């Protein structure tokens, strides 16, 4: 309904409701986010033509130069953190996403005014590096950060920015999962493959239902409610304790 994949809302459920430890939840979230993005791409390209996107190929390349490295570094950092530290970092990032959600959907994102050139390229790489790391640590696609960044830096409208963000997210998530696959915690995907498949199907069904309900609930009501939910989730994740017997 709000144009995002929902991984930022899935993460607290994986931790609080289903009882996965922080790193397991992040890896599961990343895998399911990848399924959702792959599913969303064909529908998105049907709505936004290649002719609309082709003039902006440089945006994708510029951001990928940062997000791919950021994804690798973020995943590396997540696998090396103690579980309590990762819980606290996830809580902070959930609160950050809540703020970005409100600013992006209820405020205005103005063009930065940067001209094409080295300064814009450097800004794109820097932003991509940060977004790739954050998305990798949280296990999200990163659209909640990519879309406003694309609008701000490159001055494109939100419809184009949404499609470009998916084109950046897909290879970025693959890199993050490739890094996570080198850690022993990656076994969670094979151990819980039925759960992953079931929740992925649920996510896809949810995207269809959400698409049909677009406009039914006003953004002025929906966005603050979702932001409040993220903030409440951030508090719960911050206070979360590792179950006895599990490694920290």
C-alpha positions as CSV (number, residue, x, y, z in Angstrom):
1,X,0.0,0.0,0.0
2,X,2.9,2.4,0.6
3,X,5.2,1.1,-2.2
4,X,7.7,-0.8,0.0
5,X,8.6,-4.4,0.3
6,X,7.7,-4.6,3.9
7,X,10.9,-6.2,5.1
8,X,11.4,-3.6,7.8
9,X,8.1,-4.7,9.3
10,X,8.9,-8.4,8.8
11,X,12.2,-8.2,10.8
12,X,10.6,-7.5,14.2
13,X,8.2,-10.3,13.7
14,X,11.0,-12.8,12.9
15,X,12.7,-11.8,16.2
16,X,9.8,-11.1,18.5
17,X,7.0,-13.4,17.3
18,X,8.9,-16.3,15.7
19,X,11.9,-16.3,18.1
20,X,14.8,-16.2,15.7
21,X,18.0,-14.6,17.0
22,X,19.2,-11.4,15.4
23,X,21.5,-12.8,12.7
24,X,19.2,-15.6,11.7
25,X,16.3,-13.1,11.4
26,X,18.4,-10.9,9.2
27,X,19.4,-13.7,6.9
28,X,15.8,-15.0,6.6
29,X,14.6,-11.5,6.0
30,X,17.1,-10.9,3.3
31,X,16.1,-14.2,1.5
32,X,12.4,-13.3,1.6
33,X,13.1,-9.7,0.5
34,X,14.9,-11.1,-2.5
35,X,11.9,-13.2,-3.4
36,X,9.6,-10.2,-3.1
37,X,11.8,-8.0,-5.3
38,X,12.2,-10.6,-8.0
39,X,8.4,-11.0,-8.0
40,X,7.9,-7.2,-8.1
41,X,10.3,-6.5,-11.0
42,X,8.1,-7.9,-13.8
43,X,5.0,-6.1,-12.6
44,X,7.0,-2.9,-12.2
45,X,8.4,-3.1,-15.7
46,X,4.9,-3.6,-17.0
47,X,3.9,-0.3,-15.4
48,X,7.0,1.7,-16.2
49,X,8.4,1.1,-19.7
50,X,12.1,0.6,-20.6
51,X,11.9,3.8,-22.6
52,X,11.1,5.7,-19.4
53,X,14.0,4.1,-17.5
54,X,16.8,3.9,-20.1
55,X,17.7,7.6,-19.8
56,X,18.5,7.0,-16.1
57,X,20.9,4.0,-16.4
58,X,23.7,6.2,-15.0
59,X,21.7,6.4,-11.7
60,X,21.7,2.7,-11.3
61,X,25.4,2.4,-12.1
62,X,26.4,5.2,-9.8
63,X,24.5,3.8,-6.8
64,X,25.6,0.3,-7.4
65,X,29.2,1.4,-7.2
66,X,28.5,2.1,-3.6
67,X,25.7,-0.3,-2.6
68,X,27.6,-3.5,-3.7
69,X,30.6,-2.7,-1.5
70,X,28.3,-1.5,1.3
71,X,26.3,-4.7,1.2
72,X,29.4,-6.9,1.5
73,X,30.8,-4.8,4.3
74,X,27.5,-4.7,6.1
75,X,27.0,-8.4,6.0
76,X,30.6,-9.0,7.1
77,X,30.0,-6.7,10.1
78,X,26.7,-8.4,11.0
79,X,28.2,-11.8,11.1
80,X,31.0,-10.7,13.5
81,X,28.8,-8.7,15.9
82,X,27.7,-10.2,19.2
83,X,24.0,-10.8,19.2
84,X,23.1,-8.1,21.9
85,X,25.0,-5.5,19.9
86,X,23.2,-6.5,16.7
87,X,19.8,-6.2,18.5
88,X,20.6,-2.7,19.5
89,X,21.9,-1.7,16.0
90,X,18.7,-3.1,14.5
91,X,16.6,-1.2,16.9
92,X,18.4,2.1,16.0
93,X,17.9,1.4,12.3
94,X,14.2,0.6,12.7
95,X,13.8,3.9,14.4
96,X,15.7,5.6,11.6
97,X,13.5,3.9,9.0
98,X,10.4,5.2,10.8
99,X,11.7,8.8,10.5
100,X,12.5,8.3,6.8
101,X,9.1,6.8,6.2
102,X,7.3,9.9,7.6
103,X,9.6,12.4,5.9
104,X,9.4,10.7,2.5
105,X,5.6,10.1,2.4
106,X,4.2,13.1,4.3
107,X,6.9,15.7,3.5
108,X,8.5,16.7,0.2
109,X,11.8,15.5,-1.2
110,X,13.4,18.3,-3.2
111,X,16.1,18.0,-5.8
112,X,19.5,18.6,-4.4
113,X,20.5,20.7,-7.3
114,X,23.8,18.9,-7.9
115,X,24.9,19.1,-11.6
116,X,26.1,16.0,-13.4
117,X,29.8,15.6,-12.6
118,X,32.3,14.3,-10.0
119,X,30.4,15.8,-7.1
120,X,27.2,14.0,-8.0
121,X,29.0,10.7,-8.7
122,X,30.8,11.0,-5.3
123,X,27.5,11.7,-3.5
124,X,25.9,8.7,-5.2
125,X,28.7,6.3,-4.3
126,X,28.7,7.6,-0.7
127,X,25.0,7.3,-0.3
128,X,25.0,3.9,-2.0
129,X,27.7,2.7,0.4
130,X,25.7,3.7,3.4
131,X,22.4,2.3,2.0
132,X,23.9,-1.0,1.0
133,X,25.4,-1.5,4.5
134,X,22.1,-0.6,6.2
135,X,20.0,-2.8,3.9
136,X,22.5,-5.7,4.4
137,X,22.5,-5.5,8.2
138,X,18.7,-5.3,8.4
139,X,18.0,-7.8,5.6
140,X,15.8,-5.4,3.7
141,X,15.7,-4.4,0.0
142,X,16.5,-0.8,0.9
143,X,13.8,0.9,-1.1
144,X,12.8,3.1,1.9
145,X,16.2,4.7,1.6
146,X,16.9,4.3,-2.1
147,X,13.8,6.0,-3.4
148,X,14.2,9.3,-1.5
149,X,17.9,9.3,-2.3
150,X,17.3,8.9,-6.0
151,X,14.7,11.6,-5.9
152,X,17.0,13.9,-4.0
153,X,20.2,13.4,-5.9
154,X,19.0,12.9,-9.4
155,X,15.7,14.8,-9.5
156,X,13.5,12.0,-10.9
157,X,9.9,11.5,-10.0
158,X,8.8,8.9,-7.4
159,X,7.4,6.5,-10.1
160,X,10.7,6.3,-11.9
161,X,12.6,6.2,-8.6
162,X,10.7,3.2,-7.4
163,X,11.7,1.2,-10.5
164,X,15.3,2.3,-10.4
165,X,15.5,1.3,-6.7
166,X,14.5,-2.2,-7.6
167,X,17.2,-2.4,-10.2
168,X,19.7,-1.3,-7.6
169,X,18.3,-3.6,-4.8
170,X,18.4,-6.9,-6.7
171,X,22.2,-7.1,-7.3
172,X,22.8,-5.5,-3.9
173,X,20.8,-8.2,-2.1
174,X,22.6,-11.0,-4.1
175,X,25.9,-9.7,-2.9
176,X,24.8,-9.5,0.7
177,X,23.4,-13.1,0.6
178,X,26.7,-14.3,-1.1
179,X,28.6,-12.8,1.9
180,X,26.1,-14.3,4.4
181,X,26.5,-17.7,2.7
182,X,30.1,-17.8,3.9
183,X,28.9,-17.8,7.6
184,X,27.7,-20.8,9.5
185,X,24.4,-19.0,10.3
186,X,23.4,-19.3,6.7
187,X,22.2,-22.8,7.4
188,X,19.1,-21.3,8.9
189,X,17.7,-21.1,5.3
190,X,17.9,-24.9,4.8
191,X,16.8,-25.6,8.4
192,X,13.6,-23.5,7.9
193,X,13.0,-23.7,4.2
194,X,9.3,-24.6,4.7
195,X,8.9,-21.5,6.9
196,X,10.8,-19.4,4.4
197,X,8.6,-20.6,1.5
198,X,5.4,-20.1,3.5
199,X,6.2,-16.6,4.6
200,X,7.5,-15.7,1.1
201,X,4.2,-16.8,-0.4
202,X,2.4,-14.7,2.2
203,X,4.5,-11.7,1.4
204,X,3.7,-12.0,-2.3
205,X,-0.1,-12.4,-1.6
206,X,0.2,-9.3,0.7
207,X,1.8,-7.3,-2.1
208,X,-1.2,-8.1,-4.4
209,X,-3.8,-7.3,-1.7
210,X,-1.9,-4.1,-0.8
211,X,-1.9,-3.0,-4.5
212,X,-5.6,-3.5,-4.7
213,X,-6.1,-1.4,-1.5
214,X,-4.0,1.5,-2.6
215,X,-5.9,4.7,-1.9
216,X,-8.4,3.0,0.5
217,X,-6.6,4.3,3.6
218,X,-5.2,7.8,3.5
219,X,-1.4,8.2,3.8
220,X,-2.0,10.8,6.5
221,X,-3.4,7.9,8.7
222,X,-1.5,4.9,7.4
223,X,2.1,6.4,7.5
224,X,2.0,7.7,11.1
225,X,0.5,4.4,12.2
226,X,3.2,2.4,10.5
227,X,5.9,4.7,11.8
228,X,4.6,4.2,15.3
229,X,4.6,0.5,14.8
230,X,8.3,0.6,13.7
231,X,9.2,2.7,16.8
232,X,7.4,0.3,19.1
233,X,9.2,-2.6,17.3
234,X,12.5,-0.7,17.8
235,X,11.9,-0.5,21.5
236,X,11.1,-4.3,21.7
237,X,14.1,-5.3,19.7
238,X,16.4,-3.1,21.8
239,X,15.1,-4.8,24.9
240,X,15.2,-8.3,23.4
241,X,17.3,-10.9,25.2
242,X,19.0,-13.8,23.5
243,X,17.2,-17.1,24.4
244,X,19.2,-19.2,26.9
245,X,21.5,-21.7,25.2
246,X,22.0,-19.8,22.0
247,X,25.3,-18.2,21.1
248,X,25.8,-14.4,21.5
